[in-house]
Amino acid sequence: MPRTDFHEEKMHDFYFKKGELYCEGIRVSKILRKTGTPAYIYSHKTFTEHLAKLQKAFRAAKPLICYSVKANSSLAVLRALVKKGAGLDIVSGGELFRARKVKCLGKKIVYAGVGKTAQEIRDAIKARILLFNVESIPELEQINAIAGKMRKKVNVSLRINPNVDPHTHEYITTGKAETKFGIDFEKAREIFMDAKRFSNALVCGVHVHIGSQIESGDPFVEAFGKILEFIDELEAGGIKIKFLNLGGGLGAIYGDENPQTAEEFAKKILPIFRKRKFQLIFEPGRFIAANSGILATRVIYVKETDVKKFAIVDAGMNDFIRPAFYGAFHHIWPVVKNASAQSWVYDVVGPICESGDFFAKDRELPEMKAGDPLAIMTTGAYGFTMASNYNSRPRACEVMVKGGTFKVIRKRETYQDLVRGEKTA
């Protein structure tokens, strides 16, 4: 079983009672009788409590906490967090559309990403977002030109690549020199010194984001220290910094990780920014969302070979790609415990025609049979948002649990959904 502590904080609201898995006040088996499988099931309380932990930990600095929409972009999730005071960190026109759908104020939206199109930039300016996080000189020139044509002035923050190793998976490392993200210090210095030529893109902020699922505070301290030295140089030359966006990256517990809590993180980095005047911005995603959801699936077959025992389930890598993509570990729980079941070693795999379609390998689990429902834990972040229709599979439904009630917040796709917009030759 996974940890249920979180440095003496509750990690999530999924628990067993009399052998049944619950989400908040509802039996998961009851939800599945209505929805079927596969199904993403979210805990409203876990989402909002994780946001509250950050708000409390950093209250002295009064930061703008912009939840990272890419972690879980469900409208119900976004609306729940916005109602609790969160802003939103977006990376596409589609995410801006979602932000506006849930009535997030433009002044609480920040826009990151290396490849903003002209139309996306125009839409964001019309929405009066707080600022753009800019990743290259051509992007800055594009924003300035578009804002000029629209007779608008927009705030811009330069994303600095501090060349710091966050000691996380290479695919979610974003602050090293060889990645596509950000601008090096020398180039950023040149931009700030020449900022007057960007008359409609007001270069008034600094942004840094070094990666995701970072367990220690040390890489953050190193990166933020470099950033503050850079800002001191700028301000000594008369350049005023209004915004400092510290990105996200706080880790979640998937297995036996030991990430810092919000309080521990705050105690480590807040002293660095004491007496500083700029507006701090954070962009947490995984920390808020990961432990807030599960993917419920069901065993279709149990297959035995001379070397393996496979539990073949009805969810696949198209539903949840993290194990195939990152080699990510996720605990798997039975939805209903069988006290007399023996333990067996299984590969838990899906029906997709790929050898990489697995959720666990050589995992000791209670003996399973066809029809048994399972819960793949910690799938609230980068779960449904990375799902696809590979193998022409309809995407799963999404469910939000709030106390003793639940609601389907996204219907399961149908075969007709798969071909919507298509035509035969």
PEBELWO-V880527 format. One record per residue. N is the residue number from 0. PHI is phi in whole degrees, 0 to 359 (none if undefined). Layout:
n = {N:N}
phi = {PHI:PHI}
//
This chain:
n = {0:1:2:3:4:5:6:7:8:9:10:11:12:13:14:15:16:17:18:19:20:21:22:23:24:25:26:27:28:29:30:31:32:33:34:35:36:37:38:39:40:41:42:43:44:45:46:47:48:49:50:51:52:53:54:55:56:57:58:59:60:61:62:63:64:65:66:67:68:69:70:71:72:73:74:75:76:77:78:79:80:81:82:83:84:85:86:87:88:89:90:91:92:93:94:95:96:97:98:99:100:101:102:103:104:105:106:107:108:109:110:111:112:113:114:115:116:117:118:119:120:121:122:123:124:125:126:127:128:129:130:131:132:133:134:135:136:137:138:139:140:141:142:143:144:145:146:147:148:149:150:151:152:153:154:155:156:157:158:159:160:161:162:163:164:165:166:167:168:169:170:171:172:173:174:175:176:177:178:179:180:181:182:183:184:185:186:187:188:189:190:191:192:193:194:195:196:197:198:199:200:201:202:203:204:205:206:207:208:209:210:211:212:213:214:215:216:217:218:219:220:221:222:223:224:225:226:227:228:229:230:231:232:233:234:235:236:237:238:239:240:241:242:243:244:245:246:247:248:249:250:251:252:253:254:255:256:257:258:259:260:261:262:263:264:265:266:267:268:269:270:271:272:273:274:275:276:277:278:279:280:281:282:283:284:285:286:287:288:289:290:291:292:293:294:295:296:297:298:299:300:301:302:303:304:305:306:307:308:309:310:311:312:313:314:315:316:317:318:319:320:321:322:323:324:325:326:327:328:329:330:331:332:333:334:335:336:337:338:339:340:341:342:343:344:345:346:347:348:349:350:351:352:353:354:355:356:357:358:359:360:361:362:363:364:365:366:367:368:369:370:371:372:373:374:375:376:377:378:379:380:381:382:383:384:385:386:387:388:389:390:391:392:393:394:395:396:397:398:399:400:401:402:403:404:405:406:407:408:409:410:411:412:413:414:415:416:417:418:419:420:421:422:423:424}
phi = {none:286:299:246:266:215:51:72:254:288:281:197:246:250:204:261:219:54:81:247:282:245:245:51:257:237:292:299:298:293:299:291:296:271:264:75:230:287:210:276:236:245:256:303:297:294:306:288:290:291:297:298:298:291:300:291:297:252:302:295:268:50:282:268:262:255:300:280:300:297:293:199:259:304:303:295:293:298:295:299:285:298:296:266:104:284:268:228:259:243:225:200:295:296:290:297:303:295:300:288:300:265:64:284:296:304:289:241:243:242:239:253:112:276:230:293:276:301:294:298:295:300:298:292:295:300:281:57:295:293:195:264:269:261:245:200:294:302:294:298:296:296:298:298:294:294:299:297:297:272:57:235:243:235:278:230:242:276:278:268:262:278:55:242:274:274:57:226:298:301:284:242:267:233:250:263:299:276:277:281:267:79:234:287:301:295:294:296:298:299:296:298:292:251:297:296:285:263:287:249:249:279:280:228:215:233:234:218:213:261:151:231:56:263:274:257:278:298:299:296:300:297:294:294:298:297:296:293:300:296:296:301:298:298:290:295:267:89:267:264:256:263:237:233:261:267:67:232:114:301:279:241:268:257:227:250:296:227:287:291:280:301:296:295:297:298:297:279:254:301:301:296:255:300:72:278:261:285:283:275:231:240:230:285:228:303:303:279:264:304:281:272:215:231:249:272:221:221:290:268:219:247:247:245:240:293:240:215:239:250:259:266:247:272:266:223:297:292:281:211:261:303:299:289:279:250:67:288:268:223:297:234:247:289:285:231:285:247:299:265:289:281:263:226:261:235:263:264:230:258:268:289:278:214:294:279:275:215:246:202:235:50:259:281:219:301:306:240:221:305:99:291:276:232:240:272:276:59:247:288:247:55:254:300:296:255:287:219:255:306:64:51:255:299:285:293:276:236:229:248:256:224:67:259:231:219:217:286:262:211:291:298:291:250:300:296:299:297:250:300:90:267:222:281:295}
//
